[in-house]
Structure formats: structure tokens, C-alpha cells
Amino acid sequence: MAVHQHSHRSADFHLPSFRRNRTAAPESAAVSAHTGTHTARAYVFASARLLMGFVFLWAFLDKTFGLGYSTRPGKGWIDGGSPTEGFLGHVAVGPMESTFHAWAGAAWADWLFMLGLLGVGLALTAGVALRLAAVAGTVMMALMWVAEWPPARHLSDGSPSMSTNPFADYHLVYALLLVALAVASAGDTLGLGRLWARLPLVRGNGWLR
């Protein structure tokens, strides 16, 4: 009697694959690291923004009320003093020396200067209109750079200018930082930047961002 053996196809059996798990862990770690780096960067820019805001606001307050730092008590703007006369009136070098002397103490120059300090300071502190603040602040820093004129080694009277660098000074550093804060949308962290960006007027006009 012939015995017929029927071959039975065994059900496919696969060991569980851990390949996805092995790759998921590094990917998750990479995402977490990227998120952490992005968050740290956002807080660094936000801190720089608040610090710059304090620089501008303090200059405004000191020149307005004569708090005894760059402006002596009793010489503040509210006391009848001029915020621009002391600085522009003592410009002693550079291609705009005579122009700055003519501007020193003028009411329009005082108002523009003080409104610039206040406006840029408030914008930086609140984290709104950073692009406008960057433009206004850069113009102010550029004019101050020209007033001090770092390239000169001697003043108009021949005395040493005491310049420490023929080009770079803190005015240029401040201007570059203002631009960087606007580009990085530094007002979105620790500021009102996100709320500001949702306003209809701002959404339709990116330059207000």
C-alpha cells in the first residue's frame, strides 16, 4: 500500500523586526535636540532684545529726567535742557562736524532724537514692529557713528581722537544686532510678536512685522 505524504506549507513566521525601533530612537533624539536648540536660540535672541530695549529706554529716561548718569540732575529735557546740544555740540571731527553743530539744540532734532529713543525702546521691549525699530535704530546708530568718526586718529584741533578702531565700534554692533533681532523675529519669545503679527493691518503689511 502506497503511503502518500502530503506536504503541508507551514505558516509564514516572522520574527519581530526592531529595525524601525532602532531608527526611531535616533530620529526622536535628533528632533528633541533640534527643538532644544531652537528654543535656546529663541530665548537668547529674546534676552538680547530686552537688553537692547533697556539701553534705548534708559537713554530716553535719563535724558528726559536728568537721572544723573549721562545727564546731570536739573539738566533733563523736562528742565529745559537739550538732549542733542551736549553730544552734537561737541562733535570735533568728521565730514559732518559743522552740520552737527548746526543741528545741536534745535527743537526738531531734540524731538526726533527722543522719539527715536522712546519708539525703538518700546518696540524692542514689547517685541513688536521690530523691522521699523531696526530701520530707525540703524539710522540713529549710523549718525552717531559719523559724529564720533572712528577712522580719524586726530581731532580737528590736532589732538588725539582716542579712537580704538578705524571702523568698528559699538554703534555698528548695536545696528547689526537690531537687524538680527528683526530677522530672527525675536519678539515671538517673551514678547508680543505673535499677537502683533495676527493683527489685520500687520498681516497685510509685512514691513510692520
Backbone as numpy.savetxt, mean C-alpha at the origin, in Angstrom:
# Nx Ny Nz CAx CAy CAz Cx Cy Cz
-16.98 -94.37 -17.97 -17.84 -93.19 -17.97 -16.95 -91.96 -17.97
-17.23 -91.15 -18.90 -16.41 -89.94 -19.01 -16.85 -88.92 -17.99
-15.88 -88.43 -17.40 -16.16 -87.38 -16.41 -15.85 -86.03 -17.04
-16.82 -85.19 -17.10 -16.63 -83.86 -17.70 -16.42 -82.84 -16.59
-15.32 -82.22 -16.67 -15.04 -81.17 -15.67 -15.41 -79.81 -16.28
-16.31 -79.15 -15.62 -16.74 -77.84 -16.10 -15.87 -76.77 -15.44
-15.27 -76.01 -16.28 -14.45 -74.92 -15.73 -15.34 -73.78 -15.30
-15.17 -73.36 -14.10 -15.95 -72.24 -13.57 -15.07 -70.99 -13.53
-15.55 -69.94 -14.19 -14.79 -68.67 -14.18 -14.92 -68.05 -12.80
-13.82 -67.90 -12.17 -13.86 -67.31 -10.82 -14.20 -65.83 -10.92
-14.96 -65.39 -9.99 -15.34 -63.96 -9.96 -14.09 -63.11 -9.80
-14.07 -62.01 -10.55 -12.91 -61.13 -10.47 -12.78 -60.58 -9.06
-11.58 -60.62 -8.59 -11.31 -60.11 -7.24 -10.15 -59.14 -7.31
-10.39 -57.94 -6.89 -9.35 -56.91 -6.96 -9.03 -56.43 -5.57
-7.76 -56.34 -5.32 -7.34 -55.77 -4.04 -7.65 -54.28 -4.04
-8.04 -53.78 -2.93 -8.33 -52.34 -2.88 -7.10 -51.53 -3.25
-7.32 -50.52 -4.07 -6.21 -49.69 -4.53 -6.04 -48.49 -3.61
-4.82 -48.30 -3.22 -4.52 -47.16 -2.35 -3.83 -46.05 -3.12
-3.82 -46.19 -4.46 -3.11 -45.20 -5.26 -3.74 -43.82 -5.09
-5.09 -43.79 -5.14 -5.75 -42.49 -5.00 -5.48 -41.89 -3.64
-5.49 -42.74 -2.61 -5.24 -42.23 -1.27 -3.82 -41.70 -1.13
-2.88 -42.44 -1.82 -1.50 -42.00 -1.73 -1.30 -40.66 -2.40
-2.02 -40.40 -3.49 -1.85 -39.13 -4.20 -2.70 -38.03 -3.59
-3.81 -38.42 -2.94 -4.70 -37.41 -2.38 -4.06 -36.69 -1.21
-3.28 -37.44 -0.43 -2.67 -36.82 0.75 -1.71 -35.70 0.37
-0.77 -35.93 -0.58 0.11 -34.82 -0.98 -0.65 -33.66 -1.60
-1.70 -33.98 -2.41 -2.47 -32.91 -3.02 -3.17 -32.07 -1.95
-3.73 -32.75 -0.95 -4.39 -32.03 0.13 -3.41 -31.17 0.90
-2.21 -31.72 1.12 -1.19 -30.95 1.83 -0.76 -29.74 1.02
-0.66 -29.93 -0.32 -0.26 -28.82 -1.18 -1.31 -27.72 -1.16
-2.60 -28.12 -1.20 -3.68 -27.14 -1.16 -3.66 -26.38 0.16
-3.45 -27.12 1.25 -3.40 -26.48 2.56 -2.24 -25.51 2.66
-1.08 -25.92 2.11 0.09 -25.05 2.15 -0.15 -23.80 1.32
-0.78 -23.98 0.14 -1.07 -22.81 -0.72 -2.04 -21.87 -0.03
-3.07 -22.44 0.60 -4.04 -21.61 1.31 -3.39 -20.86 2.46
-2.52 -21.57 3.19 -1.83 -20.92 4.30 -0.93 -19.80 3.84
-0.22 -20.03 2.72 0.65 -18.99 2.17 -0.15 -17.79 1.71
-1.28 -18.06 1.04 -2.14 -16.97 0.56 -2.68 -16.16 1.73
-3.10 -16.84 2.79 -3.63 -16.15 3.96 -2.55 -15.31 4.64
-1.36 -15.88 4.77 -0.26 -15.14 5.39 0.08 -13.90 4.57
0.11 -14.05 3.24 0.41 -12.92 2.37 -0.65 -11.83 2.52
-1.92 -12.25 2.61 -3.01 -11.28 2.74 -2.87 -10.48 4.04
-2.49 -11.15 5.12 -2.36 -10.45 6.39 -1.11 -9.55 6.41
-0.07 -9.95 5.71 1.12 -9.10 5.62 0.78 -7.81 4.88
0.09 -7.93 3.75 -0.30 -6.74 2.99 -1.28 -5.88 3.79
-2.20 -6.52 4.50 -3.15 -5.76 5.32 -2.43 -4.99 6.42
-1.44 -5.62 7.03 -0.67 -4.94 8.08 0.10 -3.76 7.51
0.70 -3.96 6.33 1.42 -2.85 5.69 0.47 -1.72 5.34
-0.74 -2.07 4.90 -1.74 -1.04 4.57 -2.11 -0.22 5.80
-2.37 -0.88 6.90 -2.74 -0.17 8.13 -1.59 0.71 8.63
-0.38 0.20 8.50 0.78 0.98 8.93 0.94 2.23 8.07
0.78 2.08 6.75 0.88 3.23 5.87 -0.26 4.21 6.12
-1.44 3.68 6.42 -2.55 4.56 6.74 -2.26 5.41 7.96
-1.62 4.80 8.96 -1.28 5.55 10.17 -0.23 6.63 9.87
0.70 6.33 8.96 1.71 7.32 8.58 1.03 8.58 8.03
0.09 8.39 7.12 -0.58 9.54 6.51 -1.52 10.24 7.49
-2.28 9.46 8.25 -3.21 10.08 9.20 -2.48 10.83 10.30
-1.38 10.27 10.78 -0.64 10.95 11.84 -0.05 12.26 11.33
0.46 12.25 10.10 0.99 13.49 9.52 -0.12 14.55 9.46
-1.32 14.13 9.07 -2.44 15.07 9.01 -2.78 15.61 10.40
-2.88 14.73 11.38 -3.25 15.16 12.74 -2.19 16.06 13.35
-0.92 15.71 13.17 0.15 16.50 13.76 0.21 17.89 13.14
0.04 17.97 11.82 0.09 19.27 11.16 -1.17 20.09 11.43
-2.28 19.41 11.70 -3.52 20.13 11.97 -3.55 20.70 13.38
-3.15 19.89 14.35 -3.31 20.28 15.75 -2.00 20.64 16.45
-0.87 20.51 15.76 0.40 20.84 16.39 0.68 19.96 17.58
0.84 18.67 17.35 0.99 17.70 18.44 2.41 17.61 18.98
3.31 18.42 18.44 4.65 18.47 19.01 5.66 17.54 18.39
5.34 16.96 17.26 6.32 16.11 16.57 6.96 16.91 15.43
6.43 16.81 14.23 6.99 17.65 13.16 6.44 19.07 13.23
5.34 19.24 13.96 4.72 20.57 14.11 4.65 20.94 15.59
5.24 22.05 15.94 5.27 22.46 17.34 3.88 22.87 17.83
3.61 22.70 19.12 2.32 23.15 19.67 2.10 24.63 19.41
0.88 24.97 19.04 0.55 26.35 18.73 0.85 26.75 17.30
1.46 25.84 16.52 1.80 26.13 15.13 0.98 25.28 14.16
-0.06 24.63 14.68 -0.87 23.77 13.84 -1.72 24.55 12.84
-2.34 23.81 11.95 -3.17 24.43 10.92 -4.34 25.18 11.55
-4.93 24.61 12.61 -6.07 25.28 13.25 -5.63 26.52 14.01
-4.33 26.65 14.27 -3.82 27.83 14.96 -3.39 28.92 14.00
-3.61 28.69 12.71 -3.22 29.68 11.71 -1.92 29.38 11.02
-1.27 28.27 11.39 -0.02 27.90 10.74 -0.26 27.31 9.36
0.79 27.26 8.57 0.69 26.71 7.22 1.40 25.36 7.16
0.70 24.31 6.73 1.33 22.99 6.65 2.42 22.89 5.59
2.40 23.78 4.60 3.38 23.68 3.52 4.51 24.70 3.62
4.31 25.74 4.40 5.31 26.82 4.42 6.66 26.34 4.93
6.64 25.55 6.00 7.91 25.11 6.57 8.70 24.22 5.63
8.02 23.26 5.01 8.72 22.31 4.15 9.10 22.93 2.81
8.11 23.47 2.11 8.39 24.03 0.78 9.25 25.29 0.85
9.08 26.05 1.92 9.85 27.28 2.04 11.33 27.04 2.28
11.69 25.83 2.73 13.09 25.52 3.01 13.71 24.60 1.96
13.04 24.41 0.84 13.65 23.64 -0.24 14.89 24.40 -0.71
16.03 23.70 -0.74 17.29 24.39 -1.02 18.05 23.80 -2.19
17.38 22.97 -2.99 18.07 22.34 -4.11 17.03 21.77 -5.07
17.44 21.53 -6.29 16.56 20.86 -7.24 16.00 21.78 -8.30
15.46 21.20 -9.37 14.97 22.00 -10.50 13.70 22.78 -10.20
12.97 22.44 -9.12 11.74 23.14 -8.80 11.87 23.98 -7.53
13.08 24.34 -7.18 13.31 25.08 -5.94 12.51 26.38 -5.90
12.60 27.18 -6.94 11.89 28.46 -6.95 10.37 28.26 -7.01
9.94 27.21 -7.71 8.50 26.93 -7.79 7.94 26.56 -6.43
8.66 25.71 -5.71 8.20 25.32 -4.38 8.18 26.52 -3.43
9.13 27.42 -3.56 9.13 28.62 -2.73 7.89 29.46 -3.00
7.48 29.51 -4.28 6.29 30.29 -4.63 5.02 29.63 -4.09
5.02 28.30 -4.02 3.85 27.59 -3.51 3.75 27.61 -1.99
4.86 27.78 -1.32 4.90 27.67 0.14 3.93 28.64 0.80
3.07 28.10 1.65 2.14 28.94 2.40 0.89 29.33 1.65
0.78 28.99 0.37 -0.43 29.33 -0.39 -1.61 28.51 0.13
-2.77 29.14 0.21 -3.94 28.46 0.76 -4.30 27.22 -0.05
-4.23 27.33 -1.38 -4.60 26.18 -2.21 -3.63 25.02 -2.00
-2.35 25.34 -1.80 -1.36 24.29 -1.56 -1.60 23.63 -0.20
-1.93 24.44 0.81 -2.22 23.89 2.13 -3.42 22.93 2.07
-4.48 23.36 1.41 -5.69 22.54 1.35 -5.46 21.26 0.56
-4.80 21.36 -0.58 -4.53 20.15 -1.37 -3.66 19.17 -0.60
-2.64 19.69 0.06 -1.73 18.83 0.81 -2.45 18.13 1.95
-3.22 18.88 2.72 -3.90 18.31 3.88 -5.02 17.35 3.47
-5.76 17.71 2.43 -6.80 16.80 1.95 -6.18 15.52 1.40
-5.01 15.64 0.79 -4.31 14.46 0.30 -3.90 13.55 1.44
-3.32 14.12 2.48 -2.93 13.32 3.65 -4.14 12.62 4.27
-5.22 13.38 4.45 -6.41 12.82 5.08 -7.06 11.76 4.20
-7.23 12.08 2.91 -7.90 11.15 2.01 -7.14 9.84 1.85
-5.84 9.93 1.62 -5.03 8.72 1.47 -5.01 7.93 2.78
-4.88 8.64 3.89 -4.85 7.96 5.19 -6.14 7.22 5.49
-7.28 7.86 5.24 -8.56 7.20 5.49 -8.79 6.02 4.55
-8.42 6.19 3.28 -8.60 5.10 2.31 -7.77 3.88 2.70
-6.52 4.11 3.09 -5.66 3.00 3.49 -6.17 2.32 4.76
-6.58 3.12 5.72 -7.05 2.55 6.99 -8.32 1.73 6.79
-9.24 2.23 5.97 -10.50 1.53 5.74 -10.35 0.41 4.71
-9.35 0.50 3.86 -9.16 -0.52 2.82 -10.03 -0.31 1.60
-10.40 0.93 1.33 -11.27 1.23 0.19 -10.57 2.23 -0.73
-11.00 2.23 -2.01 -10.46 3.18 -2.99 -8.94 3.19 -3.00
-8.34 2.01 -2.94 -6.89 1.93 -2.87 -6.21 2.37 -4.16
-6.89 2.23 -5.28 -6.29 2.67 -6.55 -6.19 4.19 -6.60
-7.25 4.86 -6.17 -7.19 6.32 -6.10 -6.15 6.77 -5.08
-6.10 6.07 -3.95 -5.12 6.42 -2.93 -3.70 6.23 -3.45
-3.49 5.18 -4.25 -2.16 4.94 -4.80 -1.74 6.06 -5.75
-2.68 6.51 -6.58 -2.37 7.59 -7.52 -2.07 8.89 -6.77
-2.97 9.26 -5.85 -2.78 10.50 -5.10 -1.51 10.45 -4.25
-1.31 9.33 -3.57 -0.14 9.20 -2.72 1.16 9.21 -3.51
1.15 8.58 -4.69 2.35 8.56 -5.52 2.70 9.96 -6.02
1.69 10.74 -6.39 1.94 12.12 -6.81 2.55 12.92 -5.67
2.01 12.76 -4.47 2.54 13.48 -3.31 3.99 13.07 -3.03
4.26 11.76 -3.08 5.61 11.28 -2.81 6.59 11.75 -3.89
6.13 11.80 -5.14 7.00 12.26 -6.22 7.38 13.73 -6.03
6.41 14.56 -5.65 6.70 15.97 -5.42 7.65 16.15 -4.24
7.47 15.36 -3.19 8.38 15.46 -2.05 9.78 14.99 -2.42
9.85 13.98 -3.29 11.16 13.50 -3.75 11.88 14.61 -4.51
11.14 15.30 -5.39 11.74 16.39 -6.15 12.15 17.53 -5.21
11.35 17.77 -4.18 11.68 18.84 -3.23 12.98 18.55 -2.49
13.21 17.30 -2.16 14.45 16.95 -1.45 15.60 16.68 -2.43
15.28 16.27 -3.64 16.23 16.06 -4.73 17.48 15.27 -4.29
17.31 13.98 -4.05 18.43 13.14 -3.61 19.65 13.11 -4.53
19.51 13.31 -5.87 20.71 13.24 -6.71 21.77 14.30 -6.37
21.36 15.41 -5.77 22.31 16.50 -5.50 23.20 16.17 -4.31
24.50 16.37 -4.49 25.43 16.20 -3.38 25.65 17.50 -2.62
25.26 18.62 -3.25 25.41 19.92 -2.61 24.13 20.74 -2.81
23.83 21.57 -1.84 22.68 22.46 -1.93 23.03 23.66 -2.81
22.04 24.51 -3.02 22.26 25.68 -3.89 23.33 26.61 -3.35
23.51 26.64 -2.03 24.53 27.51 -1.44 25.90 26.84 -1.35
26.02 25.63 -1.88 27.30 24.93 -1.89 27.54 24.02 -0.71
26.69 24.06 0.30 26.87 23.19 1.46 26.45 21.76 1.13
26.98 20.77 1.86 26.63 19.37 1.57 25.13 19.13 1.75
24.56 18.36 0.85 23.13 18.07 0.92 22.81 16.97 1.92
23.81 16.20 2.30 23.65 15.08 3.22 22.77 13.97 2.63
22.65 13.95 1.31 21.90 12.88 0.66 22.67 11.58 0.79
21.97 10.51 1.12 22.63 9.22 1.32 22.53 8.30 0.11
21.72 8.69 -0.89 21.55 7.86 -2.07 21.17 8.76 -3.24
21.75 8.55 -4.41 21.46 9.46 -5.53 20.08 9.26 -6.15
19.35 8.25 -5.73 18.03 8.02 -6.33 16.99 7.55 -5.30
17.27 6.45 -4.64 16.26 5.82 -3.78 16.20 6.50 -2.42
14.99 6.82 -1.99 14.76 7.28 -0.63 13.38 6.79 -0.20
12.98 7.15 1.01 11.74 6.58 1.53 10.50 7.03 0.77
10.56 8.16 0.07 9.41 8.59 -0.72 9.12 7.60 -1.84
10.16 7.12 -2.50 9.97 6.13 -3.56 9.50 4.80 -2.99
10.01 4.44 -1.83 9.57 3.20 -1.18 8.09 3.28 -0.84
7.66 4.41 -0.28 6.25 4.60 0.04 5.38 4.53 -1.22
5.83 5.18 -2.29 5.05 5.18 -3.53 4.90 3.77 -4.08
5.99 3.01 -4.08 5.93 1.64 -4.57 5.02 0.78 -3.70
5.07 0.99 -2.40 4.22 0.23 -1.49 2.74 0.56 -1.72
2.43 1.81 -1.97 1.04 2.20 -2.24 0.51 1.49 -3.48
1.33 1.42 -4.52 0.92 0.72 -5.75 0.74 -0.77 -5.47
1.67 -1.36 -4.72 1.59 -2.79 -4.41 0.32 -3.11 -3.62
-0.04 -2.25 -2.69 -1.24 -2.47 -1.88 -2.50 -2.44 -2.75
-2.52 -1.54 -3.72 -3.68 -1.46 -4.61 -3.75 -2.69 -5.51
-2.62 -3.11 -6.06 -2.59 -4.27 -6.95 -2.98 -5.54 -6.21
-2.56 -5.65 -4.96 -2.83 -6.85 -4.17 -4.22 -6.85 -3.52
-5.01 -5.80 -3.77 -6.33 -5.68 -3.12 -6.21 -5.88 -1.61
-5.28 -5.14 -1.03 -4.97 -5.31 0.39 -6.11 -4.91 1.31
-7.12 -4.25 0.78 -8.25 -3.87 1.61 -9.24 -4.98 1.86
-9.07 -6.12 1.18 -10.01 -7.23 1.36 -9.81 -7.95 2.69
-8.64 -7.81 3.28 -8.33 -8.42 4.58 -8.18 -7.33 5.62
-8.87 -7.48 6.73 -8.85 -6.49 7.81 -9.28 -5.11 7.32
-10.18 -5.10 6.35 -10.65 -3.84 5.81 -12.02 -3.99 5.19
-12.49 -2.93 4.58 -13.83 -2.91 3.98 -13.78 -3.09 2.47
-12.67 -3.62 1.97 -12.48 -3.73 0.53 -13.54 -4.55 -0.18
-13.93 -5.68 0.40 -14.93 -6.55 -0.25 -16.30 -5.87 -0.30
-16.68 -5.23 0.80 -17.96 -4.52 0.82 -17.93 -3.35 -0.17
-16.82 -2.66 -0.21 -16.67 -1.53 -1.13 -16.80 -1.99 -2.58
-16.20 -3.14 -2.90 -16.22 -3.64 -4.28 -17.61 -4.05 -4.72
-18.52 -4.33 -3.77 -19.88 -4.74 -4.13 -20.80 -3.57 -4.44
-20.38 -2.37 -4.12 -21.23 -1.21 -4.40 -21.42 -1.06 -5.91
-22.64 -0.76 -6.35 -22.90 -0.65 -7.80 -21.96 0.32 -8.51
-21.71 1.46 -7.89 -20.84 2.45 -8.52 -19.42 1.92 -8.70
-18.95 1.18 -7.72 -17.59 0.64 -7.78 -17.51 -0.52 -8.77
-18.56 -1.36 -8.81 -18.57 -2.48 -9.76 -18.51 -1.99 -11.20
-19.14 -0.86 -11.47 -19.15 -0.33 -12.82 -17.95 0.54 -13.16
-17.13 0.85 -12.17 -15.95 1.70 -12.39 -14.78 1.10 -11.63
-14.02 0.27 -12.33 -12.93 -0.44 -11.69 -11.87 0.46 -11.08
-11.73 1.67 -11.61 -10.70 2.57 -11.09 -11.02 3.05 -9.67
-12.27 2.85 -9.24 -12.63 3.20 -7.86 -12.29 2.10 -6.87
-11.88 0.96 -7.39 -11.63 -0.21 -6.55 -10.48 0.05 -5.57
